[in-house]
């Protein structure tokens, strides 16, 4: 950020010199100031203490910290293929309901210069239990750290300093489906609308965009993930045998969730808490690491060895389109509950 300098009026009348005046802060200055504030919040200590915000359904309802098992296909292996996914998939950190949390997210195409959007889970952007459709339900201090797998967690003082690959980007807006925001808890309604898009501007070490930093943004589709399709699911699981620092993937054939009226999808996967919001890619090129986003990690069931996520549909498109035209300010998009 450039320091604000006084503007001297070059006009003198009646022997009285003009009084210096201060220029109004630019939008870019304000954006950078907010980035600096959020980046300073995410110290190494807060990053280390942030808890996974994931859910698993038991006989008494959804409970925090989903820990599904494994079975079939690739159910939770370290991604060693490199390519675009190693940068495009990242960690998400945010403050909500009095605590600090972690999830996963994926940079998505938005067709603009100077701004980007990041796909994540709705419950990684909005408090579905206490928000009740109010603006107060949105997460705060929300950041995306791409390429976490390349140099995980090795920053010195705040999330945009030290030796992470690029640094962090803070959200200037979070865009969420009202069907999720008004669910009243993580229930069947919430599972069908558990997607969100964060708008991010300049950030990182060099006050640049995600694109300028070298992060590939993936296309979003509402038709590529369906029953029988082959999907690659990515994320940063941080519970159980995982520690949140390794880009992990699952690959397998999509099923529908018979316990949720076949309204949501599942894939064989043993990723645990922290992987919520990680992208489902179909198709996915294992050579280049490029894919099309068509779903995400949302929830699991106790004793069932799958990861489940929402069906991307017209509601997803409405939320995505709103994010692509939003610059600042959180948004609730009124669509079907």
Secondary structure, DSSP 8 states (H G I E B T S, - for coil): -----EE-----BTTB----EE----HHHHHHHHHHHHHHH--HHHHHH-EE--EEEETTEEEES-B----SSEEEEE----STHHHHEEEEEEEETTEEEEEEEEEE----SS-EEEEE-GGGTB-TTT-TT-GGGB-EEEEEEETTTTSTT--SSSTTSSSSSS--EEEEEEEEEHHHHTSSSSSHHHHHT--EEEEE-SBTTTTB-HHHHT---B-B-SSS--TT-EEEEEE---STT--S-S-EEEEEE-EE-GGGTT-EEEEE---BTT-TT-EEEEEEETTTTEEEEEEE--EEETTEEEEEEE---HHHHHHHHHHHT--SS-EEE----
